[in-house]
Amino acid sequence: MRIATGGAALLLGTLLASGGALAQEVADTIYSGGPILTIDDAAPTAEAVAVKDGTILAVGTMEEVSALQGEGTEMFDLAGRAMLPGFVDSHGHVVMGGIQALSANMLAPPDGDVTDIASLQQGLRDWIADNQDIVDSVNLIIGFGYDNAQLAELRHPTRDELDAVSSEVPILIIHQSGHLGVANSKALEIAGITDESENPPGGVIRRGDDGSPNGVLEEYAFFGTLVPLLSQLGPEGFEAFAKAGAEMWARFGYTTGQEGRSSAGNVAALKAVDAKGELPIDVVAFPDVLEARDFIEANVSQAYDGRVRVGGCKLTIDGSPQGFTALRDRPYYDPVGDYPPGYKGYSAITMEQVNDAVDWCFGHDFQILTHSNGEGASDMLIAAIGAAEEKYGPPTNRPVLVHGQFLREDQVDSIQELGVFPSLFPMHTYYWGDWHRDHTVGPVNADNISPTGWVRERGMTFGSHHDAPVAFPDSMRILSATVTRRTRSGDILGPAQRVNVMDGLKALTIWPAWQHFEEDRKGSIEVGKLADFVILSEDPTAVDPETLAELRIRVTIKDGAVIYEAPEGEQKTELRDRPFLGDPEMGHALLDSMYAAMKAE
């Protein structure tokens, strides 16, 4: 048995060896009765775990750990379910993830019901009918998660099709990638987008045959419309987002979340929720390095303030691969839409901006997480990090490449040489694998998207992420996609890039804990680490890998306290179960809170 270090542990060890009956440390809780996967290579499994004051006190056999049982010890029966360390979010957006819980659901099956433009319109109408008082009060409708790749029409909706839902109330629907959106005529009017409007740097206003904006907005054209609309929410609205997002993360076994491409306002919202005792998980924020350098410099810390800390910088070079806005090094295979011959996508920022941002972060020894999807964007990042390391020496700030969807094999060699940690997005193989095979990169290169196999061949570690609200933060769907690489159609996309179940679990636990500089206290069940656990319906190493997505989160535990427990008899969590994930009262309360700020504006 492994027991906590220090004087108390030495006394305990003496007592155990001698059979002494003197006072000894007593566990608050002992977990046993099911498989315990520690994700500790030195002792991969255990029969029991003892916890005291939110910290793991002992890990070992039941006979050994039961020596720590006292009169007040709670005996937590796993009842045959599997316990693992709590999941660590390698990349996501906790605050904006609240949009998933609090807006009209535009997602395709299995997470929603939108399969064509007619069902998208009906989904908006249904949401409006359910929330008419809020629509009347704040005069705004937001939908989240439509995906043109999953619509029968294989195109984006237009302003006219949203006008058919309402021409009087502004409507903005957000693409599942988070990099595009569609506005109706009223929303375009409020955003000041007219026939004379020019494309902003790093963005595109799409137009119809007559040259007028058709409602589809890409990258910075979209952000420039979304941000002013959301700014009407006020602090209370973003606090509602933060609370809803964090609770959603906990529902899927995450005990540490990430707030990527954050802002000072989002960090303030997280801290406000935490101050009320309503933030169930730890959250690490990475503000945009192009917009918040003063804030980053003043707030970066390895220590949490409550359950929130600023971990470093976020940089975004390009856009969405499935939306054809990621920067490739070659033309897209068969892009669906009005694209010129040889179209390769585009960068959202210049090479000068990339070099400056990376240099600034390295010069301050701040960690930098960089969104880079296409090969062209990754070339830009590799060049900038190479220049920074030549100037400052080998990195101590653990730089992270986020997504790397279309990485070439030589680029994997480069990031290994540069010491860059890849946070990859294998869930793309499920949600968009067929689309990548048929339209973005073609059948040959599609086999190597999210190249976890190449990474492991080189002995590298990686994180697997969901990028919520881009995808539903379903940890078991992530594990399934990382291990099986099954597409929606059932195809296996790149069997050579599959990894084993244990590597898939490490990419959800100890490896992203290392990514966040928290491997000494999170990511595995070891003595002295935080009592952050997730309890699954079954042992993921003992089931058919093809059934991994069907495993369910039964309990999530943070610092030794239960923060989520699945309702009795619940078999499956679906995003369609909203308002707020099956709790109508909570959903409407959060909506009322969020929109109250808008009404006050």
N, C-alpha and C positions, 0 to 999 in steps of 0.2 A: 504493500500500500504506500502511496505517496501522500505525505502529510505536510501541512503548512510549515514553513521554516520559522525560525525565531525561538525565543525562550520558551514560549508556551508549547511549541511543537517538541522541543527537546524534553520538556517535562512529560508530555504525553507519550513520547516514544519510550521514556524510562518506565512509565507506569504500565504501558502495554507489555513491555519486556518482562517486568517483574511481577505482573499481576497485581500491582498496587491499587489501593482503593481510595487514594487521596483525590481531592478535587481536580478535575481535568476539564479541558475545553469540551463544550457540549454543542452539538450541531443544532442550528435552527430547523433545518430540513434535511432529510435523507431521501434521495431518489433511488428507487430500485423497482424490480418487477418487470423489466423489459430490456431489450438490447440497448446498450449505451455505446455510441460511436464517438470516441473522444477526438478524432482527427489529430491525434498525437501519435506520430510514427513509433515512438518509444513504447507506447502501451495503447494500441488502437482500440481496444474494447475494455469495458469494465462492467461489474455487476452492480455497483452502487456508487453514489456521489453524495458527499456531505457538504453542506453550505452553512456558513455563519456570517451574519452581517453583510449579505450580498456578495460574498467572496467564496470561492471554492476552497473548502477546508481539507478534503481528502477525496481520493479516487482509488477504488480498489475492489476487492471481493466484498460480498455482503458481510461475511464474518468479520473482516477487518474493520469495515466502516461502521458496523453496528456498535463497535466499542465507543463511538462518539454519541450514541443515543442517550438522551436524558429524559427527565420527566416531561419537559416542555417541547421535545423534538417532534416536529410533524413528520410522519412517514408518508411520503408521496408515492403512491402505487402507480407505476407506469401502465399497469394492466396489459402488458404485452406490447405496448406501443414503443416506438424507438425514440430515444433522446439523443440529440446532437447539440453542438454549440450553436448559439443564435447566429442567424445569417447576417453577413456584413455586406452592405450595398456597395458594389464596385462602381456603379454610376447610375444616378437617377436624379429626380427633381421633386423632392418631397413636397415643397410648397405648391408648385404647379400641378403636382399629382392630385391635389385637392380638386382640380378641375374635373378629373375623371369621376370623382364622386358626386359632384355638385352641378353638372351641366347636362344638357340633353345628350343621350348616348347615341353616337353615330357609328359605333364599331360594327364590324362584320362578325358573323358567327366564328368561333363559339362565344365570343364576349358580348355580342349584341345581335341585332336583327336586321341590320342594314345590308341589303344585297343589290339594290339598284337605286336610282334617283327617286323613284316613286316611294320606296320604303324609307329613304332618307327624309323626304318631305313629310311623310306620315309620322316619323319619329319626332320631328320638330313640332308638328301639330299636337301630338299626344303630350309632349312635355309642356307645351304652352297651356293646354287644357288643364293639366295637373297643377300648374303654377301660375294661373292667370292673375292672381292677386299680385304676385311679384312682378310679372311682366307689366301690368298696369301701373305699378308703383315706380319702377325704375326705368322702364322703356328700353330694355335690352334683352336679347336672346342670344345665348352662346351654346353651340353644340360642339362636342369634341369627338374626334376619332374616325372621321370618314376616311376611306382609303380608295382612291380611284382604281387601284389595282384589283380590288375586290368587288367593284361595281360592275353590273352586267354590261353597262355602256362603255367600260374601260376609259372613262374620262372624268374630269372634274365637273361638278355641278357649275352652273353659271348664276350670275346675279339675277337673271330673269326667273330661273327656277326657284331661287330663294324668295324673290318678290312674290311668287305664287303662294308662298306660305304667309308672308306679310310684306306689304310695301310701305307700311306706316311705321313699323317698329324696326330699328336696326338689328340685323342678324349677322353674326360672324360665326362660321363653322371652321373648326381647326382640323387640319389634316393630321392623321395619326402620327406622322413623323414630327410634328411640331414645327416644321419649316415652311409650311404653306398654309393657306386658308382661302376661304371664299366669303366675300361680303355681298350683301344685297345692296340695292341702290341707295337705301337710306344710310347704311353704314359707310358706303363710299362717300356719300355727301358729307357726313360728319367728319370723315378722315380727310376731306379736302381733295379727293382724287377725282379728277375730271378728264375730259378728252385731251386737254393740254398738258396734263401731268407727265413729267419725264420719269424714267426709271431711276430710283435712288442708287447710289453706289452699293454694289453687292446685293441688288434685288431686281425683280422684274414685275411690272404690272402687265399682266396678259391682256390681250385685246381681241375683239371679235373681228369679223370680216370688214366691218365698217370703220375700224380703227379705234372705237371707243372701248374703255376698260370692260372686260367681260365678267369681272368680279374675282377672278383668281389672282392671288398675290403670292409672290415667292420671296423667301428670305427677308431682307431688310424692308421690302415693300410691305410684307405681311407684319413684321415686327412693329413697323411704324404705325400700323393701324391697330394692332392688338394692344400695345402698351398704353396708348391714350384711353382706350375703352376700359381696360382693366384698372387704370389708375383711378377711375371713378369709384372703385370699390372702397377706397380708404383703408386705414390700418385695420379696422375691424373685419373687413372683407378678406384681407390677406391672412389674418389670424384664423379665420374660418377655414381657408384653404390649408394652412399649415397643420391645423388640428386634424382635418379630414385626411390629409395625405399621410401624416404620421400614424394615424390609426389604421389606415389601409396597409401600410408597410408592416405593422405589427401583426395584422391578420394573416400575413403570409410568412411569418417566422422571422422577420427582420428585427433585430435588436439595435442595429446601427444603420442609419439611413444617410444618404448624401443629398445635398442641395446644390446641384451643379449649375453653373452659369447663374449664380445667385446675384443678389443686390443687397445694399444696405437695408432697404425696406423689408426684404424677405428675411434677412437675419433678425431684424427687429421683431418681425411677426413671430418667428420661432421662439425668440427669447420671451416675448410677451405670453405666449401660450405656456412655455415652460414655467414662467413665474407664477402662473395660476395652478401649477401642478397638473397640467393637462397634456403634456408632451410625453408620450409613453416610451419613446426610444431616444437614443443618442442621435444627433444629426451633425454631420460635418459639412460646412458650407464652403463653396469655392466661387467667390465673386468674379465677375467678368473683368479680366485684367486690362481691357481696353477702356473701361468706364469707371473703375472703382479702385484705382491704385492707392489713393490716400487712405481709403477705408481698409484695404487689405493690409497696408503697412502698419496701421494702427491697431489691427485686431488679430493678425495671425498668431496662433498659439497651439501648442501641442496639448495644452490642458483645457478641459471643458469648463465653461461657465454654466453650471447646472448641467443641462444635457445638450448644450450647443457650443460649438467652437468653429472658428474660421480656420480652415486647413491650408489655404493657399490660393492659387489663381486658376481661373478657367479661361481658355482661349478657344475660339471657334474659327476654323479656317474655311470649311466648306459646308455643304448642306446635306440633303437627303438622297441616298442612292436610289431608293425606290421612287422618289419624286423627280429624279434626273437632275438634281441641283448639286450633287457631289461632283468634285473636280477629278476627272479621270486623266490618265496619260494617253488615252486612245479614245476613239469614238464609242459612244454607247452602241450596243449590239442592235437593238431594234426598238428605239424609244417610241412610246405611244404619245402622239401629240404633234404639234406644229414646230418641228425642230429643223434647223438647217443641216445640210449634208456635213458629216464630220463632226457633229456636235459632241463636245466632251464635258459639258457642264461648266461650272465656273467657281472661282474662289469668292468667298464673301468679303475677304480682306486682301490687302496687298502683301507681297513678300517683304516689303519694308516694315509693315506692321507686325508681321510674324517675327522677323528678326528682332525688332525692338522689344516686343513683349517677352520673348524667350530670354533675351539678354537681361532684361530688367528682373525677371524672376530668378535667374541664375545668380545675378549680381547681388540679390538680397537673400540668396539661399532659401527662396520660397518654392514650395512644390508647385508644379504647373501641370494641369490636366488639359490636354488639347484634343478637341473634337476634330478628327481627321478621318473621313470616310473613303474618298477616292484615292487612287494611286498618285495623282498629281498633287493632292493636298498632303499626302504622307511624304512625298518628295520634298515639299516645302518645309515640313516639320523636321525631317531628318537633317536637311541642310542647316536649319537654324540651330538645332541642338548641337550639331557637330561644330558649328562656329562658336557656340557658347562654351562648349567643353574645351575647345582649343584655347579659349581666353581664360576660363576660370578653373580648368582642371576637371578630373573625374567628378561626376555628379554625386552630391550627398543629399540632394533634395528629392530623389526618387521620382523623376518625371514620368508622366503617364500618357500613353497614347489611348484615346478613347475611341472606340468603334473599330477603326482599321478594317472596314468591311471588305475592301478590294485590295488588301496588301499583296504585293508580289513576294515571292520567296526571297529575293535578294533584299527586300526591305525588312523582312523578318530578321535576316542576318545583321542588317544595319542597326535595328533597334536593340538587338542583343549586344552588339559591340558597344553601343552608346549607353547601355544600362537603362533603357526605357522599359517601363512595365506596361504590357498590353492589357487594357481593359476591353475585352471583346464582347461581341453581341451575337452569340450563337442562336438566340431566338429568331433572328432573321431567317434561319433555315426553315423554321416552321411558318412564320407569318408571311414572308416574302420570297421564300426559296424558289417557288415556281415562277414568280415574276422575274427574279434575277436570271433564272435559267433561260426564260423565253424572251426577255426584253432588255435587261440592263447590261449584262456582261456575256450572255450566251451560255450554252450548255457546257463548254469546256472550262471556262473560268469560273462559272458558278459553283463548281465542285470545291473551289478553294476560298469561297467567302468565309469570313470569320475563321481563319486558319489555325484552329487550336491544335491540330495534329502537327503542323510544322513547328509550332511553339514547343510542344512537349518533346518532339524529336531532338530538339536542341537543349533539352534540360531546363528550359525556361518555365516560369510560372506565369499565371494569368488570372484575371478576374472575369467572371461571367456576369453580365448585367442585363437589366430590363429597360433602362432609360425611360421609365414611367415619367410622364404620362404617354410616351410614345407607344409603349406596350403595357399591358396590364402587369403589375409587379408580382406575377405568379412564380414563386421560387421553384415549384415543381415543374412548371412548364420550361423554365430555364434549364433545369437539370436534365429534363427529357431531351430538349433540343441539343444540348451540349454532348450528350451521350449517343443519341440515335440519329440526329440530323434529318428527321422525318419532316417532309413538307406537308402542307395542307392536303395535297393530293395523294400523299402516301409514298412519294418518291424519297429515296435516300440521297441527299445532296452531298456528295463528296465523302464516301465511306472512309477514305484514308484520313480524313480530318476528325473522325470520331475519337473520343477519349473514353477511358473507363469510368465507372461510377464514382470511384474514390477520388479521381482527379476532378470530376465534375463537382463533388462535394467540397473539395478543397478550394475550388474556384468560387465558392459561395461563402467560405469561412476564413480559413487561416491565410490564404493568399491575398484576398482583399484587405484583411486585417493588417498584413504587412504593407500593402499599398498605402494604407492610412497611418503608418507608423504606430500601429496599436497591437502588433503581434505579441507584445509582452503581457497584454491583459485581455485579449479577445481572440476569437477564431478557433480555439480548441478547449477541451475540457481538461484543464490541468490545475494543479494546486496553485493558489495565489491569484488566478485569473478571476475575472468577474463571473458571477453566476448568471450568465446569459445563455439561455437554452431554448431549443425548439423541440416540441414533441410531435412526431409524425404518426400517421395511422399505421404505417408498417416500416420495416427496415429497408431502406432503399438499396442496400447491397444484397438483399435476399429475395428480391422480386424480379420478374422478367423486366428487363430494361424498357421494353415496349409499353409497360404499364406505369412508368415513373410519373407521367403527367397526371395519373389518377390518384396518386398519394395525396393525402389531405393534412393540413396543419391542424392539429388538435389543440395545442396549447403553446403560447409564447411566454417566456419568462425573462424578465429584465431585472438584474441585480437581485435575483432571488424571489421576486414578486411576480405573480401572474398578471400579465397585461392584456392577454387575449385568451379566451377559451371558446372553442367552437360550441355553438348551441347543441343541446341534446338532439341526436338524430341527424344533424346536418351532414350531408354527404359530399356536397360540392359547393364551392364558392363561385358565383358567376357575377360579372359586372352588371349583367342585366337585372340583378336582384335589387338594384337601387330603388328609391332614394337611400343613399348612403349604405350600400352593401347590406340591404335587407332590414334595416332599422328605420322605418318611415318617420318615427318621431324625431330621431336624431337628425335624419336628413333634412326634414323641414325646419328644425331649429337652426341648423347650420345655414341653410338657405336664407332664412329670415335674418340671421346675424350678418351674413355676407352682404345682402342687398340693403340692409338698413343704412349702411354707410353711403350707398349710392343714393338712396332717397334723400339723405341729408345734404347731399351736394347741391 
